[in-house]
Amino acid sequence: MLDQNLARIRAHRNNINRYRRLLKTQLSDIERQFIERRLSEERSALEALTSQTFPIALTIPPRPVSPATTGAAS
């Protein structure tokens, strides 16, 4: 299952790269709209598949705020 998902992730990334390259070429308005829509769909599919395949996201917890010293001596 993991191998299949990794292959699908790779396919989505390849499609995204191909659509980005196509957007750098000269296109008609209709072609550009189609490619932009497909690019958006591929990004959404990639995001969904990635979050399904790798459900744990490692985040760095925020650092605690230390009390500011104002220079007052005790």
Backbone bond lengths (Angstrom), bond angles and torsions (degrees), N, CA, C in turn:
res aa  C-N    CA-C-N  psi(-1)  N-CA   C-N-CA  omega(-1)  CA-C   N-CA-C  phi
1 M - - - 1.459 - - 1.530 110.46 -
2 L 1.306 117.01 -44.24 1.459 120.18 179.79 1.523 110.43 -62.78
3 D 1.330 116.88 -41.72 1.470 119.78 179.05 1.520 111.40 -61.59
4 Q 1.328 117.10 -39.91 1.462 120.53 178.56 1.525 111.14 -65.41
5 N 1.329 116.32 -42.39 1.463 119.51 179.32 1.526 111.18 -66.28
6 L 1.323 116.73 -39.00 1.462 119.20 177.79 1.530 110.79 -64.53
7 A 1.317 117.06 -37.94 1.464 120.60 177.29 1.533 110.57 -65.86
8 R 1.327 116.86 -39.43 1.464 120.36 178.36 1.528 110.85 -67.70
9 I 1.340 117.26 -39.24 1.465 121.20 176.45 1.521 109.65 -60.62
10 R 1.322 115.89 -45.02 1.469 120.51 179.35 1.533 110.65 -61.56
11 A 1.323 117.08 -40.99 1.472 120.82 179.60 1.532 110.67 -64.15
12 H 1.340 117.23 -43.09 1.467 120.15 178.06 1.524 110.65 -62.83
13 R 1.335 117.21 -43.01 1.467 120.19 179.56 1.528 110.93 -63.56
14 N 1.326 116.89 -39.87 1.467 120.23 177.39 1.529 110.81 -63.20
15 N 1.328 116.33 -42.89 1.464 120.37 178.59 1.524 111.02 -63.00
16 I 1.330 116.82 -42.68 1.457 121.06 178.91 1.527 109.93 -60.43
17 N 1.321 116.84 -45.54 1.465 120.15 178.79 1.526 111.65 -62.80
18 R 1.325 116.88 -40.21 1.461 120.58 178.79 1.531 110.63 -63.84
19 Y 1.334 117.47 -44.24 1.464 120.67 179.39 1.529 110.91 -64.83
20 R 1.314 117.97 -38.29 1.474 120.62 176.65 1.527 110.95 -61.96
21 R 1.332 116.00 -42.52 1.470 119.51 177.65 1.520 110.79 -63.36
22 L 1.327 116.70 -41.33 1.462 120.32 179.72 1.524 111.63 -63.67
23 L 1.320 117.43 -36.33 1.463 120.19 -179.73 1.524 112.18 -66.53
24 K 1.315 117.55 -18.90 1.470 121.04 177.97 1.523 111.81 -82.66
25 T 1.331 117.87 -6.29 1.457 121.87 -179.34 1.527 109.70 -95.20
26 Q 1.314 114.66 174.63 1.462 120.26 178.36 1.519 108.74 -82.55
27 L 1.340 116.21 119.14 1.462 121.70 -176.53 1.523 109.55 -131.38
28 S 1.318 115.36 156.43 1.460 119.27 172.06 1.536 107.66 -75.44
29 D 1.306 116.45 166.63 1.466 120.22 -179.74 1.523 111.70 -61.11
30 I 1.311 116.42 -40.17 1.471 120.82 -179.51 1.525 110.50 -66.46
31 E 1.323 116.58 -43.09 1.468 120.08 178.53 1.529 110.47 -63.31
32 R 1.329 116.63 -43.17 1.463 121.09 -179.75 1.530 110.90 -62.37
33 Q 1.326 116.69 -43.63 1.466 120.52 178.39 1.528 110.99 -61.52
34 F 1.326 116.24 -43.67 1.458 120.53 179.45 1.522 110.77 -60.94
35 I 1.332 116.99 -46.86 1.460 120.74 -177.28 1.529 110.69 -67.71
36 E 1.320 117.25 -39.05 1.457 119.62 177.07 1.528 111.80 -63.26
37 R 1.337 116.11 -38.59 1.466 119.97 177.35 1.525 110.76 -66.12
38 R 1.329 116.25 -44.15 1.476 120.00 178.29 1.525 111.13 -63.81
39 L 1.322 117.01 -38.41 1.457 121.38 178.41 1.531 110.05 -62.24
40 S 1.299 116.45 -44.15 1.465 120.94 178.00 1.528 111.14 -62.46
41 E 1.327 117.04 -42.21 1.468 121.32 178.88 1.525 111.02 -64.39
42 E 1.318 116.51 -41.28 1.469 120.34 179.25 1.524 111.15 -65.42
43 R 1.333 116.38 -41.32 1.469 119.60 178.35 1.517 111.24 -62.63
44 S 1.324 116.51 -42.32 1.464 120.66 179.05 1.519 111.08 -64.35
45 A 1.325 116.12 -43.92 1.466 120.28 179.44 1.528 110.54 -64.09
46 L 1.323 116.56 -40.52 1.464 120.34 178.76 1.519 110.81 -63.77
47 E 1.320 116.81 -44.50 1.463 120.69 179.75 1.527 111.25 -61.62
48 A 1.329 116.68 -44.68 1.466 120.54 179.56 1.522 111.34 -63.93
49 L 1.308 116.94 -44.55 1.456 121.00 -179.25 1.522 111.22 -66.84
50 T 1.314 116.71 -39.49 1.463 120.43 179.42 1.520 110.99 -65.21
51 S 1.318 117.42 -43.51 1.463 119.56 179.63 1.525 111.49 -68.51
52 Q 1.319 117.33 -28.88 1.464 121.04 176.71 1.521 110.67 -74.88
53 T 1.322 117.23 -39.67 1.461 121.73 -176.73 1.520 111.38 -76.03
54 F 1.324 116.19 -38.32 1.461 121.79 -178.79 1.528 108.49 -122.50
55 P 1.340 118.19 78.06 1.463 120.62 -172.41 1.527 114.59 -71.74
56 I 1.313 117.57 -19.00 1.458 119.83 -178.23 1.518 109.18 -94.09
57 A 1.303 115.88 121.16 1.456 120.63 176.94 1.518 107.75 -106.71
58 L 1.284 115.67 124.15 1.449 119.79 178.42 1.518 108.91 -86.87
59 T 1.308 115.19 124.11 1.455 119.87 178.52 1.517 108.79 -126.27
60 I 1.279 115.30 152.33 1.451 120.49 177.70 1.520 107.10 -89.91
61 P 1.341 117.19 124.61 1.460 118.19 179.81 1.525 110.46 -66.39
62 P 1.314 116.29 149.69 1.468 118.41 179.60 1.519 110.96 -64.86
63 R 1.322 115.61 147.17 1.459 120.08 179.94 1.516 108.97 -74.63
64 P 1.333 117.02 140.35 1.465 118.47 178.17 1.532 109.93 -67.35
65 V 1.294 114.35 146.09 1.457 120.39 -179.90 1.519 107.88 -83.86
66 S 1.318 116.11 122.53 1.461 119.05 177.95 1.517 109.28 -86.98
67 P 1.327 117.28 146.81 1.458 119.25 -179.29 1.527 110.05 -63.08
68 A 1.279 115.42 136.71 1.469 120.76 -178.89 1.517 108.92 -76.79
69 T 1.281 114.61 137.67 1.459 118.52 176.27 1.519 108.33 -96.60
70 T 1.292 115.00 136.17 1.453 119.72 -177.51 1.515 112.04 -102.29
71 G 1.315 116.54 5.11 1.453 119.98 178.46 1.513 112.91 92.48
72 A 1.311 116.98 2.88 1.457 119.97 179.15 1.518 109.09 -78.44
73 A 1.299 117.26 128.68 1.464 121.78 179.27 1.506 109.83 -90.94
74 S 1.325 116.77 145.37 1.462 118.58 178.38 1.497 110.96 -105.24
